[in-house]
Amino acid sequence: MPTNSVPMVAGTMQTDPRSGGVKRSSGVTVDESVKEAWAQVRDDKNSEVDWILIGYDGNSKTDMTLISKGKGGLETVSQQLQDGVPMFGGARLSTGRFVHFVHIDDNVPAMKKGRTLMYKNGVFNVLEGCDGEIEMSPGLTEATMGSVR
């Protein structure tokens, strides 16, 4: 991230009664590269990027960064999921709809599962214009994805 840019703090603002009603964020920081990559997915003129994957930045517990992006729809992005690593993402469907997802498999430690779910809305707020959320799993395709929530 360039030194002159301010990190994007995403998430639902919550009122902290201890601060006299001052609003505070949910605590997750999403790198600007995520917003830029999502703009590429949403761009109707861009046919090179139709999905993105987002994950924790190194060993950070609160910083999210772009892991990868590419073309090939849900089939391709579902093959990129890593065992034991919680990931967020978004994709353009062949119907032109946009969806986001969180993937947490059984090998993710319990505390990290909880933290990831706590940050879900903060990350999803950066992925503007989504029609809904899907349940992501390895090998998922548009034909097998089920309904959009």
Buried (B, 14 or more C-beta within 10 A) or exposed (E): EEEEEEEBBBBEEEEEEEEEEEEEEBBBBBBBBBBEBBEBBBEEEEEEBBBBBBBBBEEEEBBBBBBBBBBEBBBBBBEBBBEEBBBBBBBBBEEEEBBBBBBBBEEBEEEBBEBBEEBBEBBBBBBEEBBEBBEBEEEBEBEEBEEBE
